[in-house]
Amino acid sequence: MKYPILFSPFELGSIQIKNRLVMAPMTRSRAIGNIPNELMAKYYSDRASAGLLITEGASPSPNGLGYSRIPGMYSPEQIKGWKVVTDAVHENGGHIFIQLMHTGRIAHPLNIPEGAIMVAPSAIAAPGKMWTDSAGMQEHPVPNEIPEAGIPAIIQEFVHSAKAAMEAGFDGVEIHAANGYLPMQFLNPGSNQRTDNYGGNYENRNRFVLELAEAMAHAIGKEKVGIRLSPFNKFNGLSVDENESAQYIALAEGLKKLGLVYLHLMRFTLPAGFADQMHEAFGGPLMMNGGFNAETAEAELEAGKCEMISIGRAFISNPDLVHRMQTGAELATPDESSFYTPGEKGYTDYKTL
Ligand SMILES: Cc1cc2nc3c(=O)[nH]c(=O)nc-3n(C[C@H](O)[C@H](O)[C@H](O)COP(=O)(O)O)c2cc1C
């Protein structure tokens, strides 16, 4: 068989995944009213030949629904909707984690539900604009700073959401602490200018993520909680920090103590050798992402650089990516113009061979 390591099983906490090829989390904006639906169940279950599917970012709170038509994971309707998705994936022999994404300051009042508010570690607006369905492109407003006494409530939202995910039949959850959303807004000194226990130095800036991970692992089991980090990624207006390597190594060591089930890293922004340092500091399974194909994935696994590989864009346009890779078939190219548009087009209409 081609790519024997990529297509070999792996013990991921208490489940066995049938291969090491993971579908990376991708926001697709098909959740009308922030509730998962049958169309999403088809999209995910069509891709169940991946060893593991990680869903698009789903918010643990109304306050974290910063983008148009992204799903939530907190209400009874959302649990019901997600149950349809997990059942369909499991029926097709797949496994699925939900990515919990709280957008924090990357939001707009026109996108979040009535009564919700934008929250962030500091009252500093992200630069740039974002899409709103009702008024097109809009600047990011200044978010509300979370008071220190309000932090446990935010962590509780994630805990509630993780428990809701279990009720909805997920095999686990991934904490989205990458790409400039709320947890990473705590990590970064540009978006976090707090002077309390959650800011001021990198140990303090790591505190929110470590407390969050600990609370979630306690609630649903460490073997069901993975985390995504993107060190050195300045997406969504983050600032450069000279201590960034030391901060992330300390974070990985803290996560090691918690025994999370995997660490997911995007490699695009990493300095040479840094993924190896993170792998060692974390001590558990590493999932690498970023521009991999079957050859490069197999080589990375064979070199012992990581235990799993996640692929994003190729899974959008190739629901049968596993089969195509195994047979050396050509891959279809995804249509970027339909990444975030509502409906079936560019979502569930890509053909299998
Ligand atoms: C349409 C689209 C939506 C994405 N949404 C998310 C997301 O919700 N959460 C996340 O962590 N990454 C998200 N990403 C990043 C992907 O997970 C992945 O890191 C990226 O596509 C690079 O991997 P690839 O080269 O295999 O595509 C998104 C990427 C794309 C193309």
PDBQT file of the ligand as one rigid body, heavy atoms in Angstrom, charges set to zero:
ROOT
HETATM    1  C1  LIG A 401     -12.193  27.949   4.377  1.00  0.00    +0.000 C 
HETATM    2  C2  LIG A 401     -11.264  27.823   5.546  1.00  0.00    +0.000 A 
HETATM    3  C3  LIG A 401     -11.766  27.953   6.833  1.00  0.00    +0.000 A 
HETATM    4  C4  LIG A 401     -10.927  27.777   7.951  1.00  0.00    +0.000 A 
HETATM    5  N1  LIG A 401     -11.469  27.839   9.203  1.00  0.00    +0.000 NA
HETATM    6  C5  LIG A 401     -10.714  27.490  10.284  1.00  0.00    +0.000 A 
HETATM    7  C6  LIG A 401     -11.319  27.332  11.574  1.00  0.00    +0.000 A 
HETATM    8  O1  LIG A 401     -12.540  27.481  11.769  1.00  0.00    +0.000 OA
HETATM    9  N2  LIG A 401     -10.496  26.984  12.596  1.00  0.00    +0.000 N 
HETATM   10  C7  LIG A 401      -9.151  26.780  12.421  1.00  0.00    +0.000 A 
HETATM   11  O2  LIG A 401      -8.453  26.468  13.384  1.00  0.00    +0.000 OA
HETATM   12  N3  LIG A 401      -8.565  26.904  11.201  1.00  0.00    +0.000 NA
HETATM   13  C8  LIG A 401      -9.320  27.222  10.136  1.00  0.00    +0.000 A 
HETATM   14  N4  LIG A 401      -8.744  27.247   8.881  1.00  0.00    +0.000 N 
HETATM   15  C9  LIG A 401      -7.318  26.867   8.711  1.00  0.00    +0.000 C 
HETATM   16  C10 LIG A 401      -7.206  25.374   8.357  1.00  0.00    +0.000 C 
HETATM   17  O3  LIG A 401      -7.550  24.567   9.467  1.00  0.00    +0.000 OA
HETATM   18  C11 LIG A 401      -5.771  25.009   7.918  1.00  0.00    +0.000 C 
HETATM   19  O4  LIG A 401      -4.888  25.408   8.947  1.00  0.00    +0.000 OA
HETATM   20  C12 LIG A 401      -5.339  25.682   6.620  1.00  0.00    +0.000 C 
HETATM   21  O5  LIG A 401      -6.311  25.474   5.610  1.00  0.00    +0.000 OA
HETATM   22  C13 LIG A 401      -3.970  25.157   6.142  1.00  0.00    +0.000 C 
HETATM   23  O6  LIG A 401      -4.038  23.754   5.899  1.00  0.00    +0.000 OA
HETATM   24  P1  LIG A 401      -4.051  23.209   4.370  1.00  0.00    +0.000 P 
HETATM   25  O7  LIG A 401      -2.810  23.775   3.732  1.00  0.00    +0.000 OA
HETATM   26  O8  LIG A 401      -4.020  21.728   4.463  1.00  0.00    +0.000 OA
HETATM   27  O9  LIG A 401      -5.305  23.749   3.731  1.00  0.00    +0.000 OA
HETATM   28  C14 LIG A 401      -9.549  27.484   7.772  1.00  0.00    +0.000 A 
HETATM   29  C15 LIG A 401      -9.051  27.364   6.466  1.00  0.00    +0.000 A 
HETATM   30  C16 LIG A 401      -9.880  27.512   5.367  1.00  0.00    +0.000 A 
HETATM   31  C17 LIG A 401      -9.317  27.333   3.972  1.00  0.00    +0.000 C 
ENDROOT
TORSDOF 0
